[in-house]
């Protein structure tokens, strides 16, 4: 997904996410999406993350980095998964629904970031703009959306926390040769 979505397309994705969230929490199967009734941008394969917050606190976040299905279906699937399957949280309960806010992030395709040293990596990162994925030699991987820069604006701290999320030591980005990819997002919320 390279182009900006229209206001109507954004509202459609938020509506699909809200419907899927509500139905999933109640144990119902979401209504199948009629792709033929959607714009080409929403039918095109896209990668997304759906982030749920409650009273400003993270309540769930699930997504994918690779575009494998139509964007509308990707958002619908991740809305349910963020509510029910984020291993960091108990499933969202029906009593929480009125307080849950939905944020959708549509991702550009990831691009490998080539770097020569830890200092060079720091120079190349663009806080607030780049989502970052780290992968170590054993295949462990973790990502932070660009929005995470708001909580971790220091590049060193950002990478250290991302290494910890990956299950590595905080300084792994300094001591190991990691594969780094960056991507950007179009983010919008209710």
BALOBA-1460 file (C-alpha; in Angstrom, 3 decimals):
// residues 190
<rec num="1" residu="x" x="0.000" y="0.000" z="0.000"/>
<rec num="2" residu="x" x="1.790" y="3.079" z="-1.232"/>
<rec num="3" residu="x" x="-0.971" y="5.640" z="-1.732"/>
<rec num="4" residu="x" x="-2.846" y="7.634" z="0.872"/>
<rec num="5" residu="x" x="-6.328" y="6.490" z="1.718"/>
<rec num="6" residu="x" x="-9.265" y="8.847" z="1.353"/>
<rec num="7" residu="x" x="-11.273" y="9.957" z="4.395"/>
<rec num="8" residu="x" x="-14.079" y="7.610" z="3.290"/>
<rec num="9" residu="x" x="-11.682" y="4.655" z="2.992"/>
<rec num="10" residu="x" x="-10.294" y="5.360" z="6.451"/>
<rec num="11" residu="x" x="-13.819" y="5.496" z="7.895"/>
<rec num="12" residu="x" x="-14.702" y="2.233" z="6.147"/>
<rec num="13" residu="x" x="-11.688" y="0.490" z="7.696"/>
<rec num="14" residu="x" x="-12.492" y="1.866" z="11.150"/>
<rec num="15" residu="x" x="-16.118" y="0.759" z="10.786"/>
<rec num="16" residu="x" x="-15.031" y="-2.748" z="9.694"/>
<rec num="17" residu="x" x="-12.607" y="-2.923" z="12.630"/>
<rec num="18" residu="x" x="-15.283" y="-1.804" z="15.114"/>
<rec num="19" residu="x" x="-17.839" y="-4.300" z="13.787"/>
<rec num="20" residu="x" x="-15.298" y="-7.130" z="13.855"/>
<rec num="21" residu="x" x="-14.187" y="-6.185" z="17.364"/>
<rec num="22" residu="x" x="-17.727" y="-6.148" z="18.731"/>
<rec num="23" residu="x" x="-18.754" y="-9.381" z="17.039"/>
<rec num="24" residu="x" x="-15.518" y="-11.178" z="17.951"/>
<rec num="25" residu="x" x="-15.790" y="-10.230" z="21.621"/>
<rec num="26" residu="x" x="-19.353" y="-11.538" z="21.696"/>
<rec num="27" residu="x" x="-18.261" y="-14.809" z="20.111"/>
<rec num="28" residu="x" x="-19.941" y="-14.146" z="16.770"/>
<rec num="29" residu="x" x="-18.319" y="-14.611" z="13.381"/>
<rec num="30" residu="x" x="-17.749" y="-11.282" z="11.628"/>
<rec num="31" residu="x" x="-19.903" y="-10.551" z="8.617"/>
<rec num="32" residu="x" x="-17.980" y="-11.471" z="5.448"/>
<rec num="33" residu="x" x="-16.674" y="-8.431" z="3.624"/>
<rec num="34" residu="x" x="-18.133" y="-7.805" z="0.176"/>
<rec num="35" residu="x" x="-14.921" y="-6.843" z="-1.560"/>
<rec num="36" residu="x" x="-16.746" y="-5.937" z="-4.764"/>
<rec num="37" residu="x" x="-18.415" y="-3.050" z="-2.909"/>
<rec num="38" residu="x" x="-15.116" y="-1.582" z="-1.705"/>
<rec num="39" residu="x" x="-12.691" y="0.795" z="-3.380"/>
<rec num="40" residu="x" x="-9.662" y="-0.619" z="-5.211"/>
<rec num="41" residu="x" x="-7.351" y="0.534" z="-2.386"/>
<rec num="42" residu="x" x="-9.280" y="-1.545" z="0.170"/>
<rec num="43" residu="x" x="-9.390" y="-4.593" z="-2.123"/>
<rec num="44" residu="x" x="-5.641" y="-4.402" z="-2.792"/>
<rec num="45" residu="x" x="-3.395" y="-6.595" z="-0.655"/>
<rec num="46" residu="x" x="-2.190" y="-4.607" z="2.328"/>
<rec num="47" residu="x" x="-0.439" y="-5.008" z="5.659"/>
<rec num="48" residu="x" x="-1.888" y="-3.461" z="8.786"/>
<rec num="49" residu="x" x="-1.719" y="-3.307" z="12.553"/>
<rec num="50" residu="x" x="-4.755" y="-2.661" z="14.722"/>
<rec num="51" residu="x" x="-4.044" y="-1.072" z="18.087"/>
<rec num="52" residu="x" x="-6.628" y="-0.997" z="20.855"/>
<rec num="53" residu="x" x="-6.424" y="1.428" z="23.759"/>
<rec num="54" residu="x" x="-8.572" y="1.851" z="26.837"/>
<rec num="55" residu="x" x="-8.365" y="5.128" z="28.736"/>
<rec num="56" residu="x" x="-5.184" y="5.927" z="26.843"/>
<rec num="57" residu="x" x="-3.474" y="2.650" z="27.792"/>
<rec num="58" residu="x" x="-2.501" y="-0.072" z="25.335"/>
<rec num="59" residu="x" x="-5.059" y="-2.902" z="25.429"/>
<rec num="60" residu="x" x="-3.952" y="-4.947" z="22.427"/>
<rec num="61" residu="x" x="-2.015" y="-4.649" z="19.183"/>
<rec num="62" residu="x" x="-1.758" y="-7.249" z="16.438"/>
<rec num="63" residu="x" x="-0.752" y="-6.961" z="12.811"/>
<rec num="64" residu="x" x="1.471" y="-8.150" z="10.030"/>
<rec num="65" residu="x" x="4.403" y="-6.743" z="8.111"/>
<rec num="66" residu="x" x="3.635" y="-8.534" z="4.838"/>
<rec num="67" residu="x" x="0.681" y="-7.793" z="2.564"/>
<rec num="68" residu="x" x="-1.013" y="-11.178" z="2.073"/>
<rec num="69" residu="x" x="-4.706" y="-10.391" z="1.748"/>
<rec num="70" residu="x" x="-7.007" y="-7.489" z="0.860"/>
<rec num="71" residu="x" x="-6.432" y="-4.564" z="3.220"/>
<rec num="72" residu="x" x="-10.055" y="-4.568" z="4.422"/>
<rec num="73" residu="x" x="-9.810" y="-8.234" z="5.441"/>
<rec num="74" residu="x" x="-6.422" y="-7.657" z="7.043"/>
<rec num="75" residu="x" x="-7.835" y="-4.892" z="9.252"/>
<rec num="76" residu="x" x="-10.901" y="-6.958" z="10.153"/>
<rec num="77" residu="x" x="-8.766" y="-9.964" z="11.113"/>
<rec num="78" residu="x" x="-6.336" y="-7.922" z="13.195"/>
<rec num="79" residu="x" x="-9.092" y="-6.071" z="15.055"/>
<rec num="80" residu="x" x="-10.381" y="-9.391" z="16.381"/>
<rec num="81" residu="x" x="-6.872" y="-10.698" z="17.079"/>
<rec num="82" residu="x" x="-5.876" y="-7.532" z="18.968"/>
<rec num="83" residu="x" x="-8.927" y="-7.938" z="21.204"/>
<rec num="84" residu="x" x="-8.710" y="-11.672" z="21.809"/>
<rec num="85" residu="x" x="-5.220" y="-12.960" z="21.004"/>
<rec num="86" residu="x" x="-2.576" y="-10.465" z="22.136"/>
<rec num="87" residu="x" x="-0.574" y="-12.631" z="24.568"/>
<rec num="88" residu="x" x="0.306" y="-9.605" z="26.718"/>
<rec num="89" residu="x" x="-3.323" y="-9.061" z="27.760"/>
<rec num="90" residu="x" x="-6.421" y="-10.904" z="28.838"/>
<rec num="91" residu="x" x="-9.090" y="-10.899" z="26.105"/>
<rec num="92" residu="x" x="-11.144" y="-7.724" z="25.900"/>
<rec num="93" residu="x" x="-14.472" y="-8.237" z="27.654"/>
<rec num="94" residu="x" x="-17.883" y="-7.011" z="26.454"/>
<rec num="95" residu="x" x="-17.996" y="-4.585" z="29.405"/>
<rec num="96" residu="x" x="-14.893" y="-2.820" z="28.055"/>
<rec num="97" residu="x" x="-16.251" y="-2.223" z="24.537"/>
<rec num="98" residu="x" x="-17.508" y="1.325" z="25.133"/>
<rec num="99" residu="x" x="-14.062" y="2.387" z="26.352"/>
<rec num="100" residu="x" x="-11.992" y="0.767" z="23.591"/>
<rec num="101" residu="x" x="-10.560" y="3.078" z="20.935"/>
<rec num="102" residu="x" x="-9.297" y="1.684" z="17.668"/>
<rec num="103" residu="x" x="-6.247" y="2.833" z="15.737"/>
<rec num="104" residu="x" x="-5.407" y="1.402" z="12.322"/>
<rec num="105" residu="x" x="-1.918" y="1.557" z="10.845"/>
<rec num="106" residu="x" x="-1.513" y="0.680" z="7.160"/>
<rec num="107" residu="x" x="2.094" y="-0.207" z="6.364"/>
<rec num="108" residu="x" x="4.313" y="0.417" z="3.379"/>
<rec num="109" residu="x" x="6.384" y="-2.586" z="2.280"/>
<rec num="110" residu="x" x="9.443" y="-2.988" z="4.550"/>
<rec num="111" residu="x" x="12.849" y="-2.089" z="3.127"/>
<rec num="112" residu="x" x="16.128" y="-3.438" z="4.403"/>
<rec num="113" residu="x" x="18.277" y="-0.806" z="6.070"/>
<rec num="114" residu="x" x="21.948" y="-1.447" z="5.351"/>
<rec num="115" residu="x" x="24.333" y="-0.154" z="7.966"/>
<rec num="116" residu="x" x="28.031" y="-0.498" z="8.771"/>
<rec num="117" residu="x" x="28.115" y="-0.015" z="12.553"/>
<rec num="118" residu="x" x="25.886" y="0.682" z="15.540"/>
<rec num="119" residu="x" x="26.611" y="4.397" z="15.161"/>
<rec num="120" residu="x" x="25.767" y="4.248" z="11.461"/>
<rec num="121" residu="x" x="22.477" y="2.538" z="12.304"/>
<rec num="122" residu="x" x="21.613" y="5.353" z="14.713"/>
<rec num="123" residu="x" x="22.408" y="7.924" z="12.011"/>
<rec num="124" residu="x" x="20.083" y="6.255" z="9.499"/>
<rec num="125" residu="x" x="17.002" y="5.903" z="11.713"/>
<rec num="126" residu="x" x="14.305" y="8.572" z="11.390"/>
<rec num="127" residu="x" x="12.392" y="8.921" z="14.680"/>
<rec num="128" residu="x" x="8.664" y="9.371" z="14.250"/>
<rec num="129" residu="x" x="8.853" y="8.328" z="10.615"/>
<rec num="130" residu="x" x="10.311" y="4.812" z="10.564"/>
<rec num="131" residu="x" x="8.773" y="1.675" z="11.911"/>
<rec num="132" residu="x" x="11.655" y="-0.686" z="12.664"/>
<rec num="133" residu="x" x="11.949" y="-4.469" z="12.546"/>
<rec num="134" residu="x" x="14.963" y="-6.282" z="13.979"/>
<rec num="135" residu="x" x="15.820" y="-9.913" z="13.240"/>
<rec num="136" residu="x" x="18.707" y="-11.848" z="14.761"/>
<rec num="137" residu="x" x="20.641" y="-14.748" z="13.254"/>
<rec num="138" residu="x" x="18.397" y="-17.320" z="14.964"/>
<rec num="139" residu="x" x="15.265" y="-15.838" z="13.355"/>
<rec num="140" residu="x" x="13.838" y="-14.004" z="16.368"/>
<rec num="141" residu="x" x="12.072" y="-10.866" z="15.229"/>
<rec num="142" residu="x" x="10.328" y="-7.864" z="16.736"/>
<rec num="143" residu="x" x="8.923" y="-4.614" z="15.423"/>
<rec num="144" residu="x" x="7.904" y="-1.216" z="16.721"/>
<rec num="145" residu="x" x="5.476" y="0.931" z="14.759"/>
<rec num="146" residu="x" x="6.590" y="4.534" z="14.145"/>
<rec num="147" residu="x" x="4.145" y="5.649" z="16.857"/>
<rec num="148" residu="x" x="6.410" y="4.029" z="19.493"/>
<rec num="149" residu="x" x="8.886" y="6.884" z="18.961"/>
<rec num="150" residu="x" x="6.410" y="9.058" z="20.934"/>
<rec num="151" residu="x" x="7.144" y="7.017" z="24.062"/>
<rec num="152" residu="x" x="10.780" y="6.235" z="23.203"/>
<rec num="153" residu="x" x="12.165" y="9.249" z="21.295"/>
<rec num="154" residu="x" x="15.814" y="8.405" z="22.024"/>
<rec num="155" residu="x" x="17.221" y="6.162" z="19.255"/>
<rec num="156" residu="x" x="19.447" y="4.219" z="21.652"/>
<rec num="157" residu="x" x="16.566" y="3.560" z="24.054"/>
<rec num="158" residu="x" x="14.200" y="2.707" z="21.162"/>
<rec num="159" residu="x" x="16.563" y="0.035" z="19.812"/>
<rec num="160" residu="x" x="17.318" y="-1.323" z="23.290"/>
<rec num="161" residu="x" x="13.617" y="-1.797" z="24.037"/>
<rec num="162" residu="x" x="13.080" y="-3.373" z="20.619"/>
<rec num="163" residu="x" x="15.904" y="-5.852" z="21.305"/>
<rec num="164" residu="x" x="14.252" y="-6.757" z="24.607"/>
<rec num="165" residu="x" x="10.934" y="-7.263" z="22.833"/>
<rec num="166" residu="x" x="12.770" y="-9.626" z="20.463"/>
<rec num="167" residu="x" x="14.016" y="-11.597" z="23.489"/>
<rec num="168" residu="x" x="17.625" y="-10.409" z="23.194"/>
<rec num="169" residu="x" x="19.766" y="-8.348" z="25.516"/>
<rec num="170" residu="x" x="19.135" y="-4.584" z="25.332"/>
<rec num="171" residu="x" x="22.533" y="-3.958" z="23.730"/>
<rec num="172" residu="x" x="22.202" y="-6.669" z="21.059"/>
<rec num="173" residu="x" x="21.877" y="-3.969" z="18.393"/>
<rec num="174" residu="x" x="25.378" y="-2.811" z="19.378"/>
<rec num="175" residu="x" x="27.027" y="-6.234" z="19.774"/>
<rec num="176" residu="x" x="25.387" y="-8.389" z="17.076"/>
<rec num="177" residu="x" x="24.843" y="-8.045" z="13.370"/>
<rec num="178" residu="x" x="21.050" y="-7.745" z="13.130"/>
<rec num="179" residu="x" x="18.936" y="-7.523" z="10.009"/>
<rec num="180" residu="x" x="17.067" y="-4.220" z="10.100"/>
<rec num="181" residu="x" x="14.039" y="-3.256" z="8.040"/>
<rec num="182" residu="x" x="12.146" y="0.017" z="8.104"/>
<rec num="183" residu="x" x="8.667" y="0.927" z="6.927"/>
<rec num="184" residu="x" x="6.238" y="3.803" z="7.247"/>
<rec num="185" residu="x" x="2.576" y="3.814" z="8.209"/>
<rec num="186" residu="x" x="-0.573" y="5.729" z="7.494"/>
<rec num="187" residu="x" x="-2.218" y="5.844" z="10.904"/>
<rec num="188" residu="x" x="-5.744" y="6.924" z="11.812"/>
<rec num="189" residu="x" x="-8.105" y="6.313" z="14.692"/>
<rec num="190" residu="x" x="-11.660" y="6.702" z="15.885"/>
